[in-house]
Structures are given as C-alpha cells and as structure tokens.
Amino acid sequence: MFGWPAKLMFRASWGKPRCAHFVYATLTLSLFAIVWNMFLGHFLRQQKIHEYFTIPLFKNDNTTESVYLFKNDSITGSDYMLKNDSPTEYASFVTSTSCSPWHTLNTDPTLSGFIRNANLFLTLERQWWHEGKYMTRNLPYGIKGSEEIIRQILIKTKSHMPAEIDRLPCKRCVVVGNGNSLRQSLLGGVINKYNVVIRLNNAPVRGYEQDVGNKTTLRIFYPESANKELAIENNPNTLFVLIPFKAVDVYWLKAILYNESKVVNGFWKNPPTINSLDPSKVRILSPIYLQQAMETLLHQPNSFHKKEHLWPTTGFLAITVALNYCDEVDVAGFGYPLNQKDGLIHYYDQLKMTMMSRSVHNITEEHVYLKKLQSTGIIRYLT
C-alpha cells in the first residue's frame, strides 16, 4: 500500500532534485494518513460497539469501574475520566471509610415529627393493609379500593432491597435529579461510586454518562413516565419502583406482569407498553412516603382532601425515600430556574420553565425546604 510513495523518495530519473521528491512523498503520505484516520473514525462511530471497558474514574485513583458504551456513544474510555479537578472532592467523600449518618444530627425543627421507616416497598409479609391509615385513603396516600389488585401484583413481585446493600454498615446514596445543572457537570464517575443511585422517571443515561453516570440502583417512576425499553437506560440489576398515584396505575402494572390486555384509559398521557419486564425487579412504593412528604416535610396535610391534587415531585419523593433508608444522602441535578422563564428544565432536552405553568407540584415550596435540609447538613448538593 505504501510502496509507491516510498519509491518516489529514491527515484532520480525525473531530472529534479531529490529533495523535491522527498517533500512530495511526505505530503502525499500525510494526506493519505489524514484521509485514512477520517475514514476509520467514521467507520468505528457507525458500528455497534457494546464492550465493557475497565478504566480509572478519578485522577490519581486506582479504583476502576465497568463502563458500558453504547452504539454511537460519543464517550470513549479516555474521555470518561474526569476532565477537571472540581469533582474529586466528592470522589474522596464517597469513598471515605468514615460514615456521617445524617440522622445523628440535631435536625430539629427541620425534620420535626419525621420517623424513619426503612420498609420501602409494599409487601405480603406483613398485614400492613389492615392499618386504618392505609384503608381510609385512596391512592396515592392509601390503598382503599385497590387492595386486591395490589395483592395480585405482590404475588408476582418482591418487596426488598438487594441483600448486599441492606447489610452495608453505611449506605451512601445519591438522588440524581433531571435538572439542567447536570449538563457538563462531569459528575458521572462520582455518581457511579455511590452504594445506591436513585434515578427519576425516564431520564436517560445513554449519551450522558460523563455527566450523570450509568449506574442505577432504583428507578422511581409512574406509568406516564416509564421507559419503554428498560434495558437501554438501566442496568441488569436495577429495581423499578412504581409510584401508584391513582388506581389505574396498578391496573396498568398488573396487565404488564400478567400479560393481559393493555390498559390505556385514565392517564394524562399514554403510558408506554413495556416489554420483557422481570417481575423480580419490580417494587411498589409504600404510601407512607407520600404521606411523609406532604404532611411531615412540606406541612400540607390538606392536599389529601382538595379536589385539585397537589403532589410532591418524583424528585422530592425520592429524597424522602433516601432519608428513610440511607445514612448519607447527596443530591445532584435538583433545582428549577425559578426566576428564568426561558430557563432549561432538564439536562437532556430543551424544555423551558414555561412548561411548568400548569404543574401539580409546589416546586417553590420544595426548593425552599430542600435548601433547609442542605443548610443543616442533612443532605448535600453536588450541583
């Protein structure tokens, strides 16, 4: 392939100085190399690259993680390492051998009346549904009228966290929000270090690994916010945690688990048809956490009785869950651009704050409360 340009360097039959031929040959080889690299790079980007790479996630860190690269993924092994020093302080915090449980702090009055309950999911193992507080309220604050459907779901599914996480002496958790502050944050490696990574709704990780990581322990969602293809944005051991806001939500889940006719009515947006959902990876979040979020944390008990429901955001609910289960709670990607009408909401799209005008969430109240938790050291913001 390279024989003919090389010969030009030594042929003198042209009647020109040898140096001219040398320059010509060098330029020809350089041009050929550039074109070849462009072709090769394009070829590789078009292939279905599905490989595991073991790479360092932090500068001066010998710890490695398995990073899954997807087809057309713009992130290479070398790119995945943090490109600046700013997140390294978080890395050392996450991997520290000392534990600083938030619940050992003097948190009054920020968490006045808050009682930790680590039984995150509904279960058949305890007769919890005979308790009056669950039987007198409809979903999402109780199970009145949905007892039998929920029982059938629980027969198929499980109700516990993975044993290897349950037995950890210090559970370090990060709740990854969907906020625009994650864009270009370079926190992906840091997020992957946590024992528990909680993600929300259908927020993507594919193509955003450098900023948001690719580890997912819990994916908290409701039908309208579910991922159609679960394997693309999650891990093989991810648990899918349903928030049943309304009765039709549990009918939708039961139809999937029992391979019944698709439930399509009663939603504000058509939920996806989920294929290949492993029942052993499905959980139903206990109503206690919505009660905690609204009554104990946001101090809005009257929301149960209002015709226009006011519900906590999935993110605020996920932090409530983390406070119950985790010893250390960090958050990333939280906060709306409250004073910017054209401010971007998410790290993965171009939706603006104007889309929140009809929201059923009190995002200002949630923001103020989370900042109180931050100021008292109960949670920590990464972004």
C-alpha positions in Angstrom: 0.0 0.0 0.0 2.8 2.4 0.9 5.3 1.1 -1.7 4.7 3.6 -4.5 5.1 6.7 -2.4 8.3 5.3 -0.8 9.8 4.8 -4.3 9.3 8.4 -5.1 11.8 9.3 -2.4 14.6 7.4 -4.2 13.9 7.8 -7.8 16.2 10.3 -9.6 15.1 9.7 -13.2 12.8 12.7 -13.1 15.6 15.2 -13.6 14.7 17.1 -10.4 16.5 17.4 -7.1 15.9 14.5 -4.8 14.6 16.9 -2.0 11.7 17.9 -4.2 10.7 14.2 -4.5 11.1 13.8 -0.7 8.8 16.7 0.0 6.2 15.5 -2.4 6.3 12.0 -1.0 6.0 13.3 2.6 3.0 15.4 1.7 1.4 12.5 -0.1 1.8 10.2 2.9 0.5 12.9 5.3 -2.6 13.4 3.2 -3.2 9.7 2.9 -2.9 9.3 6.7 -5.4 12.1 7.3 -8.0 10.6 4.9 -7.4 7.1 6.4 -8.0 8.3 10.0 -11.2 10.2 9.0 -12.5 7.0 7.3 -11.5 4.8 10.2 -13.1 7.1 12.8 -16.3 7.4 10.8 -16.4 3.6 10.5 -16.0 3.0 14.2 -18.6 5.5 15.1 -21.1 3.7 12.9 -20.5 0.2 14.5 -22.5 -1.4 17.2 -19.9 -1.1 19.9 -21.0 -2.9 23.0 -17.9 -3.5 25.1 -17.1 -3.3 28.7 -14.0 -1.1 29.5 -12.3 -1.1 32.8 -11.0 2.4 33.3 -10.0 4.7 36.1 -12.8 7.1 37.1 -10.8 9.6 39.0 -7.4 11.2 38.7 -4.8 9.6 40.9 -7.3 6.9 41.7 -6.5 3.2 41.2 -10.2 2.2 41.6 -11.8 1.1 38.4 -15.4 0.7 37.3 -17.1 -1.1 34.4 -18.4 1.5 32.0 -20.9 0.3 29.3 -20.5 2.1 26.0 -23.5 2.1 23.6 -23.8 2.3 19.8 -22.9 5.8 18.5 -21.8 6.7 22.0 -19.7 9.8 21.9 -17.8 8.9 25.1 -14.7 6.8 24.8 -12.7 5.2 27.5 -10.3 8.1 27.8 -13.0 10.7 27.7 -14.8 9.2 30.6 -12.2 10.2 33.1 -12.9 13.4 34.9 -11.5 16.3 32.9 -11.1 18.7 35.8 -10.3 18.6 39.5 -13.6 20.1 40.8 -15.4 16.8 41.3 -12.5 15.0 43.0 -13.6 16.3 46.4 -16.8 14.4 46.0 -15.0 11.3 45.0 -12.9 11.2 48.2 -16.1 11.8 50.2 -17.9 8.9 48.6 -15.0 6.5 49.1 -14.2 7.7 52.6 -14.1 4.9 55.3 -15.8 7.2 57.9 -19.6 7.5 58.0 -21.5 10.6 58.9 -25.2 9.5 59.2 -27.5 12.4 58.8 -29.9 11.1 61.3 -27.4 11.5 64.1 -27.5 15.3 63.6 -29.6 17.6 65.7 -32.2 18.3 62.9 -35.0 20.0 64.8 -37.1 21.7 63.7 -36.3 20.9 60.0 -37.4 17.3 60.4 -39.8 17.7 63.3 -42.1 14.6 63.5 -40.0 12.7 60.9 -39.7 9.0 61.9 -37.5 6.8 59.7 -39.1 3.7 58.1 -36.8 1.6 56.0 -39.6 -0.7 54.8 -39.6 1.0 51.4 -42.0 -1.3 49.4 -45.4 -2.8 49.8 -45.2 -6.5 50.8 -47.3 -9.5 51.6 -45.1 -10.4 54.5 -46.9 -8.1 56.9 -50.6 -7.3 57.3 -49.9 -3.6 56.8 -53.1 -3.1 54.8 -55.2 -3.7 57.9 -53.9 -0.5 59.4 -56.6 2.3 59.4 -54.4 5.0 57.8 -54.0 2.9 54.7 -57.6 1.7 54.5 -59.3 5.1 54.8 -57.4 6.8 52.0 -57.3 6.2 48.3 -54.1 6.1 46.2 -51.6 7.6 46.5 -51.9 8.1 50.2 -53.6 4.7 50.9 -54.8 1.6 49.1 -58.6 1.9 49.6 -60.3 0.2 46.7 -57.1 -1.2 45.2 -56.3 -3.9 47.8 -57.0 -6.9 45.6 -55.1 -5.6 42.5 -52.1 -4.7 44.7 -52.2 -8.2 46.3 -52.1 -9.8 42.9 -49.1 -7.7 41.9 -47.3 -8.5 45.1 -47.8 -12.2 44.5 -45.7 -11.8 41.3 -43.1 -9.3 42.6 -40.7 -8.9 45.5 -40.5 -6.4 48.3 -37.0 -5.9 49.5 -33.7 -4.2 48.7 -30.7 -6.2 47.5 -29.1 -8.0 50.4 -25.6 -6.7 49.6 -26.9 -3.2 50.1 -29.1 -3.9 53.1 -26.2 -5.2 55.1 -23.9 -2.3 54.4 -22.9 -0.5 57.7 -23.0 2.9 55.9 -25.4 3.3 53.0 -24.2 6.2 50.8 -26.9 7.3 48.4 -27.3 9.9 45.7 -30.6 11.0 44.2 -29.9 12.0 40.6 -32.5 14.6 39.5 -33.2 15.6 35.9 -32.1 19.3 36.3 -30.2 21.2 33.7 -27.4 21.8 36.3 -26.1 18.3 35.4 -25.3 19.4 31.9 -21.4 19.5 31.5 -21.1 18.7 35.2 -18.6 15.8 34.7 -20.1 14.1 37.7 -20.6 10.7 36.0 -17.7 9.0 37.7 -18.6 10.4 41.1 -22.2 9.2 40.8 -21.1 5.7 39.9 -19.2 5.5 43.2 -22.3 5.6 45.5 -23.8 2.4 47.0 -27.3 3.5 45.9 -28.0 5.6 42.9 -31.7 6.7 42.6 -32.9 8.0 39.2 -36.2 9.5 38.3 -38.9 8.7 35.7 -37.5 8.2 32.1 -34.3 10.4 32.5 -31.8 9.0 30.0 -28.2 7.9 30.8 -27.2 6.8 27.3 -25.2 9.5 25.8 -24.9 11.4 29.1 -22.7 9.1 31.1 -19.9 11.6 31.5 -22.3 13.9 33.4 -24.8 11.6 35.1 -23.0 8.2 35.2 -24.6 4.9 34.2 -25.3 3.1 37.5 -28.9 2.8 38.5 -30.0 1.1 41.7 -33.6 2.3 41.8 -35.6 3.8 39.0 -38.7 5.6 40.6 -41.4 6.2 38.1 -45.2 6.2 37.4 -46.8 4.8 34.2 -46.7 8.0 32.1 -43.0 8.5 32.9 -41.9 4.9 32.3 -39.1 3.9 29.8 -40.4 1.7 27.0 -37.1 -0.1 26.6 -35.9 -0.7 30.1 -32.6 -2.4 29.2 -31.3 0.7 27.3 -31.3 3.2 30.2 -30.8 0.9 33.2 -28.6 -1.9 34.5 -29.5 -5.6 34.7 -30.0 -5.4 38.4 -31.9 -2.1 38.5 -35.1 -2.2 40.6 -38.2 -0.4 39.1 -40.2 1.3 41.7 -43.8 2.3 40.8 -45.4 5.3 42.5 -49.1 4.4 42.2 -50.7 7.9 42.1 -54.1 6.6 41.0 -56.0 3.3 40.8 -55.4 2.9 37.1 -51.7 2.8 37.7 -51.8 -0.5 39.5 -54.1 -1.9 36.8 -51.6 -0.9 34.2 -48.8 -2.7 36.1 -50.8 -5.8 36.7 -51.7 -6.0 33.0 -47.9 -6.0 32.2 -47.0 -8.6 34.8 -49.8 -11.0 33.8 -49.5 -10.3 30.1 -53.1 -9.0 29.9 -54.7 -6.5 27.6 -53.0 -3.1 27.7 -54.6 -0.6 30.0 -54.9 2.7 28.1 -57.7 4.8 29.7 -57.4 7.1 32.7 -53.9 8.6 32.1 -53.0 12.2 31.3 -50.5 10.8 28.7 -50.5 7.4 27.1 -48.0 5.2 29.0 -45.6 3.0 27.0 -46.1 -0.7 26.5 -43.2 -2.2 28.4 -41.7 -5.4 27.1 -39.7 -8.0 29.0 -40.3 -6.7 32.5 -38.8 -9.0 35.1 -41.3 -9.3 38.0 -38.5 -9.9 40.4 -37.2 -6.4 39.7 -40.5 -4.6 40.3 -41.5 -2.9 43.5 -44.4 -0.7 44.6 -43.5 2.2 46.8 -45.3 2.3 50.1 -47.9 5.1 50.5 -46.2 6.1 53.7 -43.6 8.2 51.8 -46.1 10.3 50.1 -47.8 11.0 53.4 -44.4 11.9 54.9 -43.5 14.2 52.0 -46.8 16.1 52.2 -47.6 16.0 55.9 -44.3 15.9 57.7 -41.9 17.7 55.4 -44.0 20.1 53.3 -46.7 20.6 56.0 -49.5 20.4 53.5 -51.9 17.8 55.0 -55.0 19.4 53.4 -53.8 18.3 50.0 -55.4 14.9 50.6 -58.9 16.4 50.6 -58.5 19.1 47.8 -60.3 18.5 44.5 -57.2 19.7 42.7 -54.5 17.4 43.9 -51.1 18.8 44.8 -48.5 16.1 44.7 -44.8 16.1 45.5 -42.4 15.9 42.6 -40.8 12.5 41.9 -37.5 14.0 42.9 -38.8 15.3 46.3 -40.4 11.9 46.9 -37.1 10.1 46.1 -35.3 12.3 48.6 -37.9 11.3 51.2 -37.2 7.7 50.4 -33.5 8.2 50.7 -33.8 9.9 54.1 -35.7 6.8 55.3 -33.2 4.3 54.0 -29.8 5.9 53.7 -27.2 7.1 56.1 -25.7 9.7 53.8 -27.9 11.5 51.2 -26.5 13.6 48.4 -28.4 15.1 45.5 -27.5 16.1 42.0 -29.5 17.8 39.3 -32.0 19.4 41.6 -33.5 22.9 41.3 -35.6 24.7 38.8 -34.6 28.0 37.2 -37.4 29.7 39.1 -36.7 33.2 38.0 -35.9 32.4 34.4 -39.0 32.0 32.2 -36.8 30.6 29.4 -34.5 28.6 31.6 -34.0 25.0 30.7 -35.5 22.4 33.0 -33.7 19.2 32.1 -30.1 18.2 31.2 -31.3 16.1 28.2 -33.8 18.3 26.3 -34.8 21.9 25.6 -38.0 22.2 27.7 -38.2 25.6 29.4 -39.8 26.8 32.6 -42.9 28.0 30.8 -43.9 24.3 30.6 -44.3 24.3 34.4 -47.1 26.8 34.4 -49.8 24.0 34.8 -47.7 21.9 37.2 -49.4 20.0 40.0 -46.3 20.5 42.2 -45.4 23.3 44.5 -41.8 23.5 43.3 -41.0 26.7 45.1 -42.0 25.2 48.5 -40.0 22.1 47.7 -37.0 24.2 46.7 -37.1 26.2 50.0 -37.4 23.0 52.1 -34.5 21.2 50.4 -32.3 24.3 50.9 -33.1 24.0 54.7 -32.0 20.4 54.6 -28.8 21.4 52.9 -28.1 24.2 55.4 -28.4 21.8 58.3 -26.2 19.2 56.7 -28.9 16.6 56.3 -28.4 16.5 52.5 -25.6 17.7 50.3 -25.8 19.2 46.8 -23.3 18.0 44.2 -24.5 20.6 41.7 
